[in-house]
């Protein structure tokens, strides 16, 4: 467990990504953390299957410059834009690592979540939980569209 702003949740996420050997699946509502983006790009460079699904708000004019989604796509990480029905938002904040671990909570992958907000993050170990989250990731992935302009 991790709680901001008093604990380093971004560092915990980076540490867990750095330990990934096979796969990291990411669902993100707001994703501006360069440290987490760098860790995902490094994982992909070392051969880890990294895939990211983000909410469409990541590409809105005011946020596009800060979003890690286009940056990751330019570095070879498949990035998809989730398309929930009826104009809803993709509000998940989840990482699934190596089919064994899930990281989730209210914590967005942003500077504000780490330094300003009161957020929480939990690491859940277990293949059954990871499998359920990976199934949901696959459902969202199938309903998403590729990030344009990679």
N, C-alpha and C positions, 0 to 999 in steps of 0.2 A: 504494500500500500504506500501511497505517496500523496501528500497534501501540499498545495501551493497556497501562498507564496513562500512558506517557510522551508519547504524541502525541494530538492532538485529533481522534479519529475521529468524535465527534458533530458537531463543526464541519465536518468533511469531508462528512458525509452532508447536513447542512443546506445547505452550499454547492452541492452537486450538485442537491438538490431545488430550490433557488432558481433554478438555471439551466434547469430543465425548462420546455419550451414546449408540449408536447402531452399527455404522459401520465406518470404515476408509478404503478407497480403495486408493492404492498408485501406481503410475507409476513413475519410476525413471530411468534416464539415468546413472547418477553417484551417488552412495549412500554410503558415508563413514562417515557420521555424527553419532557419538555414541549417542549424546543427542537425536536426532530424533529417532534413533533405540531403545534407552531405552524407550522413550515415547510410541512408537508403541508396544513394548513388554509389557509394563505396561497396556496399553489399552486392549490388548488381555487377560492379566491375570485378568482384572476386567470384562471380558465377552463381550467386544466389538468385533465384527466381523472385524478382520484386515486381509487384503489380499494385497499382494505386487507383482507387475510385474516389472521386471528390464530388462535392456538391457544385452545381452550376454557378453558385455565387462566387466561387473562386475566380471566375473569369469576368466578373463585372468590372466595369471601367475603373472604379475607385480602388479595387483590390488587386487587379491584374499584375501590377508592378511588384507587389510583395509576395504573391502566391508562389509556392514552390512547385505547383503543378506544371507550368510551362518549362521551368528550369529542369525538372526531372525528365520530362519528355525529350527535351533537347539532349539529355545525357543518356538516352536509350532506354529509359524506364517506361513501360507501357502505362499510360495515364488515360483513364476514362472519366467521362462526365456522367454522373448518375441522373436518371430521368424519372423521378418518382411520379406516380399518377396525380392528375388534377393539380399540377403546379406545386406540389409539396416539396419539402427540402430533404436532402440526404443528411441527416443530423448525427449519424454514427461517428464515433471516434474510437476506432478499433485497429489493433495490429494483431495478426495471427502469425505466429512464428513457428516454423518447422513442425506443423501439425501437433504441437504439444503445449503451446502456451498462447494465451489471449491477454492482451493489454487493453483495458477499456476504462471508461469513467466519463466524467464531465469534461476532462482535460482536452481542450483543443490544442492542436500542434502550433502554438503561437507564442510570441514574446509576452503578450498580455496575460495569457493563461499561466505562464511561469512566474511572472514578476509582479503582476498587479491583481489578478483575480484570486478568489478563493475557489480552488478546483480540487478534484480528487482523481486518482488513478489507481487501478488495482491490477495486479498481475495474477492471472488464474492459470495454474498448471493443470494439465489433464487432457488426454487425447479426446475424450468424449465431448468436452466443452469446446475444444479447438475444432473438432469435426463439425459441430453444430454452427459455430461462427463461420467456418469455411464454406459450409453449404449456403448460408445466408450471403456471404461474399459472392459466391458463384451466381446466385439469383440476381443480385444487384449488378454484377458484371455483365450478365446477359441482357439486362435492361438498359445498359449504359451505351453511350456513343463515344467514339474516339475523340480525344482532344484534337481540335483542328489546329493547323499551323505548326505541327511538330517540326 
